[in-house]
Amino acid sequence: MAPLRRAGRIAALLGSLLLCLPPHLLWRLLRRPSPWPRRFLGMAARSVGASVRVEGRPVDSDMFLVANHVSWIDILALADATGAAFVAHDGIASWPVIGWLAAQNNTLFVSREKRGSLSGQLNALRAALAGHQPIALFPEGTTSDGSGLLPFKPSLLAVLMPPPRAVMIQPVHIDYGAATAEIAWHGDEPAGANAKRLLERKGRLPVTIRFLEPFDPASCADRKILAATAHQRIAASIAAHLPPSSSGQAPV
């Protein structure tokens, strides 16, 4: 049955794309802000078996989301809940199809390796913040096993010191509950193998998006304090919601 589940979910993904792409291109042709990337990503989340539930409330003003990172499904679920554009590694831009689709949602591609590129990346991020689309960042810089939280890389958070416009930072805890260990993409697992494993998974995948207490970046003296504040709030939420089998593990 696993190959059939995989084929069915891939077919649902392609159907979602075929449904959303023509109106998106029409919106772009008319130079109008397109709602279709968010709709596609929400449909894609459901196509791969995710059932997204929201706890808490996103801030009403412009927001900069800082979230933990467990799986590529995080992007689908968080985009479905918020309509956010994401900050992603520039290697994704060259991925066939996926890189182009990411660009349609105004993804900001940044480099981890190129020295001296931070200034340009901060300028691009400031330009993105000048719009009203929420921006989402996974400051761990990679996915984890979900039982804790890796240290945050504060470099890109420098864009909020001070922000180019009034914006609130909202920490977000993405929680897969008892399925976390099963779906987490970490270690040396290839992307294709992880995607195959998740597409073949039985049943629905509950995903909870927890919007935690937001804070004003102006209350932080520097980007390290800003990163530490967001890290502390997400880590506390992870610790409070660990499934019973992981209750003996403490977040980093």
NUVONU-169806 format. One record per residue (C-alpha): residue number from 1; residue in one letter; x, y, z. Coordinates in pm, 1 decimal. Each point is the difference from the previous one (the first is absolute). Example, Ala and Ser with C-alpha at 12.3 -4.5 7.8 and 13.67 -1.06 7.14 Angstrom:
<pts>
+-------+------+----------+----------+----------+
: vexke : nuke :     east :    north :       up :
+-------+------+----------+----------+----------+
:     1 :    a :   1230.0 :   -450.0 :    780.0 :
:     2 :    s :    137.0 :    344.0 :    -66.0 :
+-------+------+----------+----------+----------+
</pts>
This chain:
<pts>
+-------+------+----------+----------+----------+
: vexke : nuke :     east :    north :       up :
+-------+------+----------+----------+----------+
:     1 :    m :      0.0 :      0.0 :      0.0 :
:     2 :    a :    290.9 :    236.6 :     57.7 :
:     3 :    p :     68.0 :     56.6 :   -373.5 :
:     4 :    l :   -369.9 :     67.7 :    -54.1 :
:     5 :    r :     -4.8 :    255.4 :    281.1 :
:     6 :    r :    306.5 :    168.7 :   -148.4 :
:     7 :    a :   -153.0 :      6.7 :   -348.1 :
:     8 :    g :   -329.4 :    135.3 :    132.4 :
:     9 :    r :    168.0 :    281.6 :    191.5 :
:    10 :    i :    220.3 :     94.7 :   -295.0 :
:    11 :    a :   -312.1 :      8.8 :   -218.7 :
:    12 :    a :   -170.4 :    226.4 :    255.4 :
:    13 :    l :    304.0 :    230.3 :      1.1 :
:    14 :    l :     -0.1 :     23.0 :   -378.9 :
:    15 :    g :   -374.6 :     62.4 :     -1.1 :
:    16 :    s :     43.7 :    281.8 :    251.9 :
:    17 :    l :    270.4 :    154.7 :   -216.9 :
:    18 :    l :   -208.5 :    -23.4 :   -316.7 :
:    19 :    l :   -292.6 :    161.4 :    179.6 :
:    20 :    c :    198.1 :    289.6 :    149.7 :
:    21 :    l :    262.3 :     77.1 :   -263.9 :
:    22 :    p :   -214.0 :    147.7 :   -282.7 :
:    23 :    p :   -177.4 :    258.9 :    221.6 :
:    24 :    h :    331.8 :     82.9 :    169.5 :
:    25 :    l :    162.3 :     74.7 :   -335.1 :
:    26 :    l :   -301.6 :    211.3 :    -95.4 :
:    27 :    w :     29.8 :    198.0 :    325.8 :
:    28 :    r :    369.6 :     56.3 :    -73.8 :
:    29 :    l :    -77.2 :    105.8 :   -356.5 :
:    30 :    l :   -243.4 :    259.0 :    137.3 :
:    31 :    r :    267.5 :    109.6 :    252.6 :
:    32 :    r :   -226.5 :    -79.2 :    292.6 :
:    33 :    p :    109.1 :   -162.2 :    328.8 :
:    34 :    s :    -76.1 :   -367.4 :    -48.3 :
:    35 :    p :   -179.5 :   -200.0 :    272.0 :
:    36 :    w :     65.8 :   -323.6 :   -184.3 :
:    37 :    p :    341.7 :    -99.4 :    141.9 :
:    38 :    r :   -151.0 :    -10.1 :    350.7 :
:    39 :    r :   -299.0 :   -195.0 :   -127.7 :
:    40 :    f :    224.5 :   -245.1 :   -181.6 :
:    41 :    l :    222.2 :    -55.4 :    303.3 :
:    42 :    g :   -306.0 :    -62.8 :    217.0 :
:    43 :    m :   -135.0 :   -248.6 :   -252.0 :
:    44 :    a :    344.5 :   -158.9 :    -23.7 :
:    45 :    a :      5.2 :    -46.1 :    378.5 :
:    46 :    r :   -330.0 :   -185.1 :    -13.4 :
:    47 :    s :    111.0 :   -196.7 :   -307.0 :
:    48 :    v :    296.8 :   -149.8 :    188.9 :
:    49 :    g :   -223.4 :    -96.4 :    292.2 :
:    50 :    a :     50.0 :    295.5 :    234.8 :
:    51 :    s :   -289.4 :    123.4 :    210.9 :
:    52 :    v :     90.1 :    348.0 :    123.9 :
:    53 :    r :   -137.2 :    135.9 :    326.7 :
:    54 :    v :     76.4 :    344.1 :    142.0 :
:    55 :    e :     46.0 :     88.9 :    366.8 :
:    56 :    g :     41.4 :    357.8 :    111.3 :
:    57 :    r :    -43.8 :    298.8 :   -223.7 :
:    58 :    p :    229.7 :    163.2 :   -252.8 :
:    59 :    v :     56.5 :    367.6 :     63.8 :
:    60 :    d :   -224.0 :    237.3 :   -193.2 :
:    61 :    s :    287.5 :    228.0 :   -104.4 :
:    62 :    d :    290.5 :    -79.9 :   -231.0 :
:    63 :    m :    188.7 :   -298.9 :    137.2 :
:    64 :    f :    334.2 :   -174.2 :    -21.0 :
:    65 :    l :    -45.9 :   -367.7 :     85.4 :
:    66 :    v :    276.6 :   -199.8 :    167.3 :
:    67 :    a :    -67.3 :   -374.6 :      9.6 :
:    68 :    n :    156.4 :   -335.4 :     80.3 :
:    69 :    h :     73.7 :   -223.5 :   -298.2 :
:    70 :    v :    -75.3 :   -373.3 :    -13.8 :
:    71 :    s :   -109.0 :    -83.5 :   -355.7 :
:    72 :    w :    -65.0 :    147.5 :   -343.6 :
:    73 :    i :   -367.8 :    -29.9 :     93.9 :
:    74 :    d :     64.8 :    292.1 :    241.3 :
:    75 :    i :      0.5 :    233.2 :   -301.1 :
:    76 :    l :   -331.1 :   -127.2 :   -135.6 :
:    77 :    a :   -170.3 :     12.5 :    340.9 :
:    78 :    l :    133.5 :    341.4 :    102.8 :
:    79 :    a :    -78.5 :    154.3 :   -339.1 :
:    80 :    d :   -351.7 :   -141.6 :     22.6 :
:    81 :    a :    -46.9 :    161.4 :    342.2 :
:    82 :    t :    164.8 :    336.4 :    -70.2 :
:    83 :    g :     67.1 :     61.0 :   -369.7 :
:    84 :    a :    364.7 :     63.6 :     89.7 :
:    85 :    a :    291.9 :     33.1 :   -236.6 :
:    86 :    f :    304.9 :   -197.3 :    112.2 :
:    87 :    v :    371.4 :     54.5 :     34.5 :
:    88 :    a :    169.1 :   -305.5 :   -154.8 :
:    89 :    h :    343.9 :   -127.6 :    -95.7 :
:    90 :    d :     93.9 :    113.4 :   -350.4 :
:    91 :    g :     68.2 :   -358.3 :   -108.0 :
:    92 :    i :   -376.8 :    -56.0 :    -12.0 :
:    93 :    a :    -30.3 :    260.6 :   -275.5 :
:    94 :    s :    169.4 :   -241.7 :   -241.5 :
:    95 :    w :   -222.2 :   -298.9 :     84.2 :
:    96 :    p :   -213.0 :    -95.7 :   -302.6 :
:    97 :    v :   -362.5 :    118.4 :     31.8 :
:    98 :    i :     26.4 :     49.1 :    378.0 :
:    99 :    g :    236.8 :    295.7 :    -33.4 :
:   100 :    w :   -233.3 :    170.5 :   -247.2 :
:   101 :    l :   -304.1 :    -68.0 :    217.1 :
:   102 :    a :    179.9 :    139.8 :    304.2 :
:   103 :    a :     76.8 :    319.2 :   -192.7 :
:   104 :    q :   -371.0 :     42.3 :    -77.5 :
:   105 :    n :    -61.5 :     38.2 :    375.2 :
:   106 :    n :    264.3 :    276.3 :     18.6 :
:   107 :    t :    255.4 :   -225.1 :    170.4 :
:   108 :    l :    318.2 :    184.5 :     94.2 :
:   109 :    f :    298.3 :   -218.6 :    -84.7 :
:   110 :    v :    311.7 :     53.1 :    211.8 :
:   111 :    s :    347.6 :   -152.9 :     -7.4 :
:   112 :    r :    165.2 :   -169.0 :    296.9 :
:   113 :    e :    340.5 :    -30.4 :   -162.5 :
:   114 :    k :     75.5 :    325.9 :   -180.6 :
:   115 :    r :    203.8 :    228.4 :    217.8 :
:   116 :    g :    -88.5 :    365.7 :    -21.1 :
:   117 :    s :   -350.3 :    -70.8 :   -128.2 :
:   118 :    l :   -177.8 :     76.4 :    328.2 :
:   119 :    s :    -34.7 :    371.5 :    -72.9 :
:   120 :    g :   -174.8 :    -65.4 :   -330.6 :
:   121 :    q :   -223.1 :   -261.6 :    160.4 :
:   122 :    l :   -102.1 :    241.8 :    273.9 :
:   123 :    n :    -85.5 :    260.9 :   -262.6 :
:   124 :    a :   -217.1 :   -253.5 :   -183.6 :
:   125 :    l :   -169.6 :    -94.5 :    325.0 :
:   126 :    r :    -64.1 :    366.0 :     83.9 :
:   127 :    a :   -160.7 :     41.0 :   -342.6 :
:   128 :    a :   -220.8 :   -303.1 :     66.6 :
:   129 :    l :   -102.6 :    142.0 :    336.9 :
:   130 :    a :   -101.3 :    322.5 :   -171.3 :
:   131 :    g :   -301.5 :   -190.7 :   -135.6 :
:   132 :    h :   -281.7 :   -138.7 :    211.3 :
:   133 :    q :     50.0 :   -374.3 :    -55.8 :
:   134 :    p :    111.1 :   -176.7 :    319.6 :
:   135 :    i :    360.4 :   -122.2 :     -9.9 :
:   136 :    a :     90.5 :   -336.8 :    154.8 :
:   137 :    l :    349.2 :   -108.3 :    104.5 :
:   138 :    f :    127.1 :   -332.5 :    134.6 :
:   139 :    p :    298.4 :    131.7 :    198.7 :
:   140 :    e :    134.3 :   -345.1 :     91.9 :
:   141 :    g :    129.0 :     -3.4 :   -357.4 :
:   142 :    t :    -95.1 :   -366.5 :    -47.1 :
:   143 :    t :   -261.0 :   -252.8 :    105.5 :
:   144 :    s :     20.2 :   -182.0 :    334.3 :
:   145 :    d :   -152.5 :   -316.1 :    147.6 :
:   146 :    g :   -269.7 :    212.8 :    163.9 :
:   147 :    s :     70.3 :   -107.9 :    357.0 :
:   148 :    g :    184.2 :    323.6 :     74.8 :
:   149 :    l :    125.4 :    315.9 :   -160.0 :
:   150 :    l :    338.9 :     58.2 :   -161.8 :
:   151 :    p :    184.3 :    328.3 :     65.0 :
:   152 :    f :   -129.6 :    292.0 :   -205.5 :
:   153 :    k :    221.3 :    173.5 :   -256.8 :
:   154 :    p :    -66.0 :    368.7 :     71.4 :
:   155 :    s :    169.4 :    154.5 :   -306.1 :
:   156 :    l :   -313.6 :     62.4 :   -209.6 :
:   157 :    l :   -184.9 :    130.1 :    304.5 :
:   158 :    a :    221.5 :    308.1 :    -27.1 :
:   159 :    v :   -257.0 :    130.2 :   -249.7 :
:   160 :    l :   -227.7 :     64.1 :    297.5 :
:   161 :    m :    249.8 :    221.0 :    181.8 :
:   162 :    p :   -186.5 :    221.9 :    -66.5 :
:   163 :    p :   -263.3 :   -131.3 :   -245.1 :
:   164 :    p :    -65.2 :    202.5 :   -316.4 :
:   165 :    r :   -364.0 :     33.8 :    103.0 :
:   166 :    a :   -211.7 :    -67.9 :    307.5 :
:   167 :    v :     -3.0 :   -376.9 :     35.9 :
:   168 :    m :    -52.0 :   -249.7 :    280.6 :
:   169 :    i :    198.3 :   -320.5 :     44.5 :
:   170 :    q :   -217.0 :   -303.9 :     60.7 :
:   171 :    p :    165.1 :   -326.5 :    109.4 :
:   172 :    v :   -176.4 :   -305.4 :   -143.9 :
:   173 :    h :     10.0 :   -360.2 :    118.9 :
:   174 :    i :    -70.6 :   -252.6 :   -277.1 :
:   175 :    d :   -104.2 :   -323.2 :    170.4 :
:   176 :    y :    -65.6 :   -343.2 :   -151.7 :
:   177 :    g :    -80.2 :   -158.6 :    335.5 :
:   178 :    a :     61.2 :   -373.9 :     27.6 :
:   179 :    a :     99.6 :    -14.8 :   -369.9 :
:   180 :    t :    294.4 :    240.1 :     42.4 :
:   181 :    a :    276.1 :   -262.8 :     15.0 :
:   182 :    e :   -151.4 :   -183.6 :   -295.2 :
:   183 :    i :    -20.6 :    292.8 :   -238.7 :
:   184 :    a :    301.8 :    208.2 :    107.0 :
:   185 :    w :    254.3 :     59.6 :   -276.2 :
:   186 :    h :    342.9 :     11.8 :    157.8 :
:   187 :    g :    339.9 :   -165.0 :    -13.3 :
:   188 :    d :    120.4 :   -122.3 :   -339.2 :
:   189 :    e :   -335.6 :   -108.2 :   -143.5 :
:   190 :    p :    -23.0 :    110.8 :   -365.9 :
:   191 :    a :   -287.2 :    232.0 :    -92.6 :
:   192 :    g :   -146.0 :   -251.4 :   -245.1 :
:   193 :    a :      2.3 :   -281.4 :    256.0 :
:   194 :    n :   -170.9 :    219.2 :    257.3 :
:   195 :    a :   -266.3 :    112.7 :   -246.1 :
:   196 :    k :    -64.7 :   -360.0 :   -104.1 :
:   197 :    r :    -33.3 :   -109.0 :    362.4 :
:   198 :    l :   -246.0 :    275.3 :     85.9 :
:   199 :    l :   -207.3 :    -44.5 :   -314.5 :
:   200 :    e :    -35.0 :   -370.8 :     80.0 :
:   201 :    r :    -95.2 :     58.0 :    363.1 :
:   202 :    k :   -334.0 :   -140.6 :    115.7 :
:   203 :    g :   -282.1 :    225.7 :    108.8 :
:   204 :    r :    -23.3 :    371.3 :     65.0 :
:   205 :    l :    279.4 :    204.1 :    155.9 :
:   206 :    p :   -123.7 :    242.8 :    268.4 :
:   207 :    v :    205.4 :    321.5 :      3.4 :
:   208 :    t :    -51.5 :    265.8 :    265.3 :
:   209 :    i :    119.5 :    354.2 :    -69.9 :
:   210 :    r :     36.8 :    174.8 :    336.9 :
:   211 :    f :     23.6 :    377.2 :    -16.0 :
:   212 :    l :    187.6 :    101.5 :    313.7 :
:   213 :    e :     15.5 :    336.0 :    174.3 :
:   214 :    p :    131.3 :    262.0 :   -244.8 :
:   215 :    f :    249.9 :    266.9 :     96.7 :
:   216 :    d :    132.7 :    327.9 :   -134.5 :
:   217 :    p :    358.3 :    -19.3 :   -132.5 :
:   218 :    a :     51.2 :    349.1 :    142.2 :
:   219 :    s :     -6.5 :   -161.0 :    346.7 :
:   220 :    c :    323.5 :   -189.4 :    -79.6 :
:   221 :    a :    341.2 :    160.6 :     29.0 :
:   222 :    d :    150.5 :   -203.8 :   -282.5 :
:   223 :    r :    -66.2 :   -290.9 :   -234.7 :
:   224 :    k :    141.8 :   -258.8 :    242.6 :
:   225 :    i :   -251.0 :    100.5 :    266.6 :
:   226 :    l :   -271.7 :     -2.6 :   -263.5 :
:   227 :    a :     97.7 :   -352.9 :   -106.7 :
:   228 :    a :     23.9 :   -116.0 :    362.0 :
:   229 :    t :   -348.3 :    135.6 :     78.8 :
:   230 :    a :   -160.5 :   -182.8 :   -292.7 :
:   231 :    h :    201.6 :   -315.6 :     71.7 :
:   232 :    q :   -108.7 :     -4.4 :    364.0 :
:   233 :    r :   -369.2 :     28.2 :    -85.1 :
:   234 :    i :      5.2 :   -271.7 :   -266.1 :
:   235 :    a :    213.3 :   -233.3 :    215.4 :
:   236 :    a :   -242.7 :     42.8 :    290.6 :
:   237 :    s :   -293.4 :    -92.1 :   -224.1 :
:   238 :    i :    182.4 :   -306.8 :   -134.2 :
:   239 :    a :     75.5 :   -114.1 :    355.9 :
:   240 :    a :   -361.4 :     51.8 :    105.4 :
:   241 :    h :   -138.4 :   -205.1 :   -290.7 :
:   242 :    l :    246.4 :   -287.0 :    -33.3 :
:   243 :    p :   -181.8 :   -331.6 :    -56.0 :
:   244 :    p :     26.5 :   -249.2 :    290.2 :
:   245 :    s :    270.1 :   -206.1 :   -172.5 :
:   246 :    s :    223.3 :    308.9 :    -13.4 :
:   247 :    s :    -77.7 :    141.0 :    342.6 :
:   248 :    g :    346.0 :    -80.2 :    131.0 :
:   249 :    q :    168.6 :    214.4 :   -267.0 :
:   250 :    a :     61.1 :    365.0 :     64.7 :
:   251 :    p :     23.9 :    255.5 :   -280.9 :
:   252 :    v :    336.9 :    155.4 :    -69.4 :
+-------+------+----------+----------+----------+
</pts>
